[in-house]
Amino acid sequence: MDIWLVPLCALGGAIAGWLAAPLAERYFERPARWARPGVALTMAVTFGALAWRFAGRAELPAFLYLAAVGSLLAFVDVAVKRLPDPYTLPSYLIGPALLCVAVLTGGRPVRLGHAAIGLAVLWVLYAVQHLVAPGAIGWGDVKLSGVLGLYLGWLGAAAWWLGVLAGFVLGGLYAAALLITRRGSRKTEIPFGPFMLAGALAGILLTG
């Protein structure tokens, strides 16, 4: 492993997060002092973790892009319970393009097929949930799910299943904690995007 790549990517993530934080803050209803250092720290940690996971592998840039976009989406969702289209929809083009570059520079072409299947299946899974319980799963969650399914599918079935299940488990634990502490009710709307992203990160880091 090129161990030097981990701190280098972590530093790059911190700088990128500090500079990109205003792209998240533009959606906030009020200024938040924690946003810029929070985004910077999140990108630093995720960039470093992904560099450790994919050091020397062609798909690292694709996953760093996911970490950058995912960090912005998580903070926006926490602040205003939204997953803005300008960050989710372009990822349906940028993500596959970066993964195609990974194939051209040494990756396995079959992974593109797995990624496409992962995208389609997870998108349908979330779309059905949205139709059945729109109050629990928003349309923004559906759009994010396809992006996460793409990356998890690239890594294979084990990563896909772990990433999906971990997202639901983490979201369920948070909802249960709100009920136990009486800080929310069964009708309380929670930002589910951060849990989807955290679950996907678990699937990415803990498999393969």
HELIX and SHEET records of a PDB file:
HELIX    1   1 LEU A    5  GLU A   25  1                                  21    
HELIX    2   2 ALA A   35  PHE A   54  1                                  20    
HELIX    3   3 LEU A   60  VAL A   80  1                                  21    
HELIX    4   4 ASP A   85  THR A   88  1                                   4    
HELIX    5   5 SER A   91  LEU A  104  1                                  14    
HELIX    6   6 VAL A  110  VAL A  132  1                                  23    
HELIX    7   7 TRP A  139  LEU A  155  1                                  17    
HELIX    8   8 ALA A  157  ILE A  180  1                                  24    
HELIX    9   9 GLY A  193  LEU A  206  1                                  14    
END                                                                             
